[in-house]
Amino acid sequence: MELGRVKLSRTKINSLFQAIHPTHGLAWTNGAALNLTPISYFKGKLVGEKTVKLKDFGSDDVIGACWSPHRGASYLAVQCVNKTIIWKVTGSTADTKLNFITEITGKALSKGVLWHPKLPIVCVLTKSDVKVINVESSVCETLHQGSDITGGVWSSDSKKLIISEGSSLLTFDFNDIETSLTERQHSVWQVPGLDAPIGCIVAIDDDQLLVTTGLPLDRVVTNTQEDMFDVPNSLQPSSVDAAGNSVDAGTGNVNTLDFDCQVQDASRLLLISMKDETPDIVSNVTIAGILEPDLISYQMMNKTIAVSSNAQSKIQIFIISEKEIKKIEDLDLGRDGRPKGLCSTLDGKDLLYVVGKQVQGNSLFPPSSQMTEYDLSFRYHSMEIVTMPPAMIPIRDPYQDCDGEFMEQPYHHPGRDEVDSGPHAGLSTGPYPTLYKAGFVHFLHNYNGNTVKKTFILENGLVRLQAIKEAFQLATVEIVLGNAMIVLSADKEGFVPVTFEHNKTWTVVGRKIQK
């Protein structure tokens, strides 16, 4: 799925960070305008509808956009070079409207706009301060002022805000954040054995974090046994741009040199527990070939982790197994491909990513700006295959067809003789996930004053209408969405034609079957 030509930062950017809304779709920028593309995805395939331009800023200073994930009103934060603008989004795709809420001045970090998971509250990080804003009451509170803030995340239970500053972790534990931003406790954590600046940070449960650490330049120089700038002849001629990146004079692309044989130290991926009074490193692995990992995505349903760098040509896949992080796969993007965004699918199972191919310019004059043009494409990668028995893994062609989709060899589930050929082909042809890894959704139905709750296994985010009808003995089914009652229908395969998020609860009503 092609997004087109965009202008993005060459480093430290994740254009998919909180960029996908389950109703509105993907919010993205080409550098000058804010765009909205409704998307849907099935296994191995992404489908994008017509893109709508929401707002033209008239200048190349838009960095990215991220949605509020909480239920209720939809808010969108658009990050510009020197400010962050919050809008309330109303209407459907065709007539989407942006209603201005507030503006926060200051140069936010590239991944420094953090929406609270359950409330209309947003944290904006700069290199030197931490601000939290309740967008409905317009209350703004400065939580911290420092000098080397690198990132942050809300804890899975939504009660704590965790900030990384250098190699330290700062926690802000709110008594009741919905009513007060000032009533809180502040702690500074020094993780034993962590002696490098934290780059990316993500929460995997209430008490555990995943963090990446980069390799400082002084350590690269100290630990290099030979001249690391003595570039092999195969990589010459080359030049260095204003940001210090090696640029291939023949293609204009940033080279990712293999430092593994030259540098004894490396960037790292760590699992950190904050359950006790002293934080502890539970697992610690090397991220090979990357000086500064600036992209990370965690897929909660299968405990997989995708890590990369904007300057790298591959995405490295890890898994958490029995409290250990293990490397399991490399996703090669090709010589010219650079990852410009990673995120989990809405059901928490698979990986979405965007690949940028730098637009070739005058090779004699490499780009001096941190911003550059890319041709951007949107991809989907199933993370289920990494846990299949080897004989069941689909064969992936390293190249792609003309539609930008990965080509897969069909395979058969034991006991099944045919592969479905409908629009949901591949959703249930197998091997199925274990019950502990399956996605599910809850439905509540009230009848004669009694509320009944039923849980349904999701098939790649989908549920069959007939299963809901039979469970509640309903002839028709309507789902409650705010003040609206939406009648559910089914496609020709029997699925309700919307994607449900894992572990969400919805209320349904309907006409009972007459006995």
Residue pairs with C-beta under 8 A, 6 or more apart in sequence:
1 39
1 46
1 47
1 48
1 377
1 378
1 379
1 404
2 375
2 376
2 377
2 378
2 404
3 28
3 37
3 51
3 354
3 376
3 377
3 378
4 30
4 375
4 376
5 30
5 359
5 373
5 374
5 375
5 376
6 28
6 29
6 30
6 31
6 356
6 373
6 374
6 376
7 30
7 31
7 32
7 60
7 371
7 372
7 373
7 374
8 15
8 31
8 340
8 356
8 371
8 372
8 374
8 376
9 63
9 110
9 310
9 370
9 371
10 243
10 245
10 254
10 310
10 311
10 367
10 370
10 371
10 372
11 243
11 245
11 292
11 294
11 309
11 310
11 311
11 370
12 110
12 111
12 292
12 294
12 310
13 63
13 64
13 110
13 111
13 294
13 310
13 340
13 341
14 64
14 110
14 111
14 294
14 295
14 340
14 341
14 342
14 343
15 28
15 29
15 64
15 340
15 341
15 354
15 376
16 297
16 341
16 342
16 343
16 352
16 353
16 354
17 64
17 66
17 111
17 341
17 343
18 66
18 67
18 69
18 113
18 115
18 343
19 26
19 27
19 28
19 64
19 65
19 66
19 67
19 341
19 343
20 26
20 27
20 39
20 67
20 343
20 346
20 352
21 27
21 67
21 74
22 346
22 499
22 501
23 74
24 36
24 38
24 67
24 74
24 89
24 93
24 96
25 36
25 37
25 38
25 39
25 49
25 93
26 36
26 37
26 38
26 39
26 48
26 378
27 34
27 35
27 36
27 54
27 65
27 66
27 67
27 76
28 35
28 37
28 64
28 65
29 35
29 62
29 63
29 64
29 65
29 78
31 60
31 61
31 62
31 371
32 56
32 57
32 58
32 59
32 60
32 61
32 62
33 53
33 54
33 55
33 56
33 57
33 62
34 53
34 54
34 55
34 56
34 57
34 62
34 65
34 78
35 51
35 52
35 53
35 54
36 51
36 52
36 53
36 54
36 93
36 96
37 48
37 49
37 50
37 51
37 52
38 48
38 49
38 93
39 46
39 47
39 48
39 49
39 378
40 46
40 47
40 499
41 47
41 345
41 352
41 380
42 423
42 424
42 426
42 427
42 460
43 350
43 382
43 426
43 427
43 460
44 380
44 382
44 405
44 406
44 408
44 426
45 380
45 405
46 352
46 378
46 379
46 380
46 405
48 378
49 93
52 93
52 94
52 96
54 96
54 98
55 78
55 98
57 80
60 371
61 80
61 81
61 82
62 78
62 79
62 80
63 79
63 80
63 81
63 110
64 78
64 79
64 110
65 76
65 77
65 78
65 79
66 76
66 77
66 79
66 113
66 115
67 74
67 75
67 76
67 77
67 115
68 74
68 75
68 76
68 77
68 115
68 116
68 120
68 122
68 135
69 115
69 117
70 115
70 116
70 117
70 118
70 119
70 120
71 118
72 120
73 88
73 120
74 88
74 89
74 90
75 86
75 87
75 88
75 89
75 101
75 115
75 120
75 122
75 135
76 86
76 87
76 88
76 89
76 98
77 84
77 85
77 86
77 113
77 115
77 122
78 84
78 85
78 87
79 108
79 110
79 112
79 113
81 107
82 105
82 106
82 107
83 103
83 104
83 105
83 106
84 103
84 104
84 106
84 108
84 113
84 124
85 100
85 102
85 103
85 104
86 100
86 101
86 102
86 103
86 104
86 122
86 133
86 135
87 98
87 99
87 100
87 101
88 98
88 99
88 101
88 135
89 96
89 97
89 98
89 99
90 96
90 97
90 99
91 97
101 135
101 138
102 133
102 135
102 138
104 124
104 131
104 133
104 140
106 124
106 126
106 129
106 131
107 126
107 127
108 124
108 125
108 126
109 125
109 126
109 127
109 149
109 150
109 151
111 151
111 200
112 124
112 125
112 126
112 149
112 151
112 152
113 122
113 123
113 124
113 125
114 122
114 123
114 124
114 125
114 152
114 153
114 154
114 161
115 121
115 122
115 123
116 122
116 123
116 154
116 158
116 177
117 154
117 156
117 158
118 158
119 134
119 158
119 177
119 178
120 134
120 135
120 136
121 132
121 133
121 134
121 135
121 177
121 181
122 132
122 133
122 135
123 130
123 131
123 132
123 133
123 152
123 154
123 161
124 130
124 131
124 132
124 133
125 131
125 149
125 151
125 152
125 163
126 149
127 147
127 148
127 149
128 145
128 146
128 147
128 149
129 142
129 144
129 145
129 146
129 149
130 142
130 143
130 144
130 145
130 146
130 149
130 152
130 161
130 163
130 170
130 172
131 140
131 141
131 142
131 143
132 140
132 141
132 143
132 161
132 181
133 139
133 140
133 141
134 140
134 181
139 181
141 181
141 182
143 161
143 172
143 184
143 186
144 163
144 165
144 170
144 172
144 186
146 165
147 165
148 165
148 166
148 197
149 163
149 164
149 165
150 164
150 165
150 166
150 197
150 198
150 199
151 163
151 164
151 198
151 199
151 200
151 201
152 161
152 162
152 163
152 164
152 201
153 161
153 162
153 201
153 202
153 203
153 209
154 160
154 161
154 162
154 203
155 161
155 162
155 203
155 206
156 203
156 204
156 205
156 206
157 206
159 173
159 174
159 177
160 171
160 172
160 173
160 174
161 171
161 172
161 174
162 169
162 170
162 171
162 172
162 201
162 203
162 209
162 274
163 169
163 170
163 171
163 172
164 170
164 198
164 201
164 211
166 197
166 198
167 190
167 191
167 194
167 195
167 196
167 197
167 198
167 213
168 188
168 189
168 190
168 191
169 188
169 189
169 191
169 198
169 209
169 272
169 274
169 279
170 186
170 187
170 188
170 189
171 186
171 187
171 189
171 274
172 184
172 185
172 186
173 184
173 185
173 186
173 187
174 180
174 181
174 183
174 184
175 183
175 184
176 183
177 184
189 274
189 279
190 279
191 272
191 279
191 280
191 281
192 278
192 279
192 280
192 281
193 281
193 284
194 213
194 270
194 272
194 281
196 213
196 214
196 215
196 216
196 219
196 267
196 268
197 213
197 214
197 216
198 211
198 212
198 213
199 211
199 212
199 213
199 214
199 267
199 292
199 293
199 294
200 210
200 211
200 212
200 293
200 294
200 295
200 296
200 307
201 209
201 210
201 211
201 212
202 209
202 210
202 211
202 296
202 297
202 298
203 209
203 210
204 210
204 271
204 298
204 300
204 303
204 320
207 273
207 274
207 275
208 271
208 272
208 273
208 274
208 275
208 282
209 271
209 272
209 274
210 269
210 270
210 271
210 272
210 296
210 298
210 305
211 269
211 270
211 272
212 267
212 268
212 269
212 270
212 287
212 293
212 294
212 296
212 307
213 267
213 268
213 270
214 267
214 291
214 292
214 293
215 263
215 265
215 266
215 267
215 291
215 292
219 265
220 228
220 259
220 263
220 265
220 291
221 228
223 263
223 264
223 265
224 262
224 263
225 262
225 264
226 262
228 257
228 259
228 262
228 263
231 238
231 246
231 257
235 246
235 248
235 255
235 257
237 249
237 250
238 246
238 247
238 248
238 249
238 255
239 246
239 247
239 249
239 366
240 246
240 247
240 366
241 247
241 366
241 367
241 368
242 367
242 368
242 369
243 370
245 254
245 311
246 254
246 255
246 257
247 253
247 254
247 255
247 366
247 367
248 254
248 255
248 363
249 363
249 364
249 366
250 363
251 336
251 360
251 363
252 358
252 360
252 361
252 363
252 366
252 367
253 335
253 336
253 338
253 358
254 311
254 338
254 358
256 289
256 309
256 311
256 312
256 313
258 289
259 289
259 291
260 266
260 288
260 289
266 286
266 287
266 288
267 286
267 287
267 290
267 291
267 292
267 293
268 284
268 285
268 286
268 287
269 284
269 285
269 286
269 287
269 293
269 305
269 307
269 318
269 325
270 281
270 283
270 284
270 285
270 325
271 281
271 282
271 283
271 284
271 320
271 323
271 325
272 279
272 280
272 281
272 282
273 279
273 280
273 282
282 323
283 320
283 323
283 324
283 325
284 325
285 318
285 325
285 326
285 327
287 293
287 307
287 316
288 316
289 312
290 307
290 308
290 309
290 312
290 316
291 309
292 309
292 311
293 307
293 308
293 309
294 309
294 310
295 306
295 307
295 308
295 309
295 310
295 315
295 339
295 341
295 342
296 305
296 306
296 307
296 342
297 305
297 306
297 342
297 343
297 344
297 351
297 353
298 304
298 305
298 344
299 305
299 306
299 344
299 345
299 348
299 349
299 350
299 351
299 383
300 344
300 348
300 502
301 347
301 348
301 349
301 433
301 437
301 439
301 502
302 319
302 349
302 383
302 384
302 386
302 387
302 433
302 437
303 319
303 320
303 321
304 317
304 318
304 319
304 320
304 328
304 351
304 383
304 386
305 317
305 318
305 319
305 320
305 325
306 315
306 316
306 317
306 318
306 331
306 342
306 351
306 353
307 315
307 316
307 317
307 318
308 314
308 315
308 316
308 339
308 342
309 339
310 338
310 339
310 340
311 338
312 338
312 339
313 332
313 333
313 334
313 335
313 336
313 337
313 338
314 330
314 331
314 332
314 333
315 330
315 331
315 333
315 339
315 342
315 351
315 353
315 381
316 327
316 329
316 330
316 331
317 327
317 328
317 329
317 330
317 331
317 383
317 386
318 325
318 326
318 327
318 328
319 325
319 326
319 328
319 386
319 387
320 326
328 386
329 386
331 381
332 398
333 339
333 355
334 398
336 357
336 358
337 355
337 356
337 357
338 355
338 356
338 357
338 358
338 374
339 353
339 354
339 355
339 356
340 354
340 355
340 356
340 374
340 376
341 353
341 354
342 351
342 352
342 353
343 351
343 352
343 353
344 350
344 351
344 352
345 351
345 352
345 380
345 461
346 461
346 499
346 501
346 502
347 439
347 458
347 460
347 461
347 499
347 500
347 501
347 502
348 439
348 502
349 383
349 384
349 439
349 460
349 502
350 380
350 381
350 382
350 383
350 384
351 380
351 381
351 382
351 383
352 378
352 379
352 380
352 381
353 378
353 379
353 381
354 376
354 377
354 378
354 379
355 376
355 377
355 379
356 374
356 375
356 376
357 374
357 375
357 377
358 372
358 373
358 374
359 372
359 373
359 374
359 375
361 367
377 404
378 404
379 404
379 406
380 406
381 406
384 433
385 393
385 394
388 431
389 431
392 411
392 430
392 431
394 408
394 409
394 410
394 411
395 408
395 409
396 406
396 407
396 408
397 406
397 407
400 406
400 407
401 407
408 426
410 419
410 429
411 429
411 430
412 419
412 429
412 430
413 429
413 430
413 431
413 432
414 430
414 431
416 429
416 430
419 425
419 426
419 429
420 426
420 427
420 428
420 429
420 493
422 492
422 493
423 491
423 492
423 493
424 459
424 460
424 462
424 493
424 495
427 459
427 460
427 462
428 459
432 438
438 457
438 458
439 457
439 458
439 460
439 461
439 502
439 503
440 455
440 456
440 457
440 458
440 502
440 503
441 455
441 456
441 458
441 463
441 500
441 501
441 502
441 503
441 504
441 505
441 506
442 453
442 454
442 455
442 456
442 503
442 504
442 505
442 506
443 453
443 454
443 455
443 456
443 468
443 471
443 472
443 505
443 506
443 507
443 508
444 451
444 452
444 453
444 505
444 506
444 507
444 508
445 451
445 452
445 454
445 472
445 474
445 507
445 508
445 509
445 510
446 452
446 507
446 509
447 472
447 512
452 472
453 505
454 468
454 471
454 472
456 463
456 467
456 468
456 471
458 500
458 502
459 495
461 499
461 500
461 501
461 502
462 495
462 496
462 499
462 500
463 495
463 496
463 500
464 490
464 494
464 495
464 496
465 477
465 488
465 489
465 490
465 494
465 495
465 496
466 490
466 494
468 474
468 477
468 488
468 496
468 508
469 475
469 477
469 510
472 508
472 510
473 512
473 513
474 508
474 510
474 511
474 512
474 513
475 510
475 511
475 512
475 513
475 514
476 487
476 510
476 511
477 487
477 488
477 508
477 509
477 510
478 485
478 486
478 487
478 488
478 508
478 509
478 510
479 485
479 486
479 488
479 506
479 507
479 508
480 506
480 507
480 508
480 509
485 509
488 496
488 508
489 496
489 497
490 496
490 497
491 497
500 506
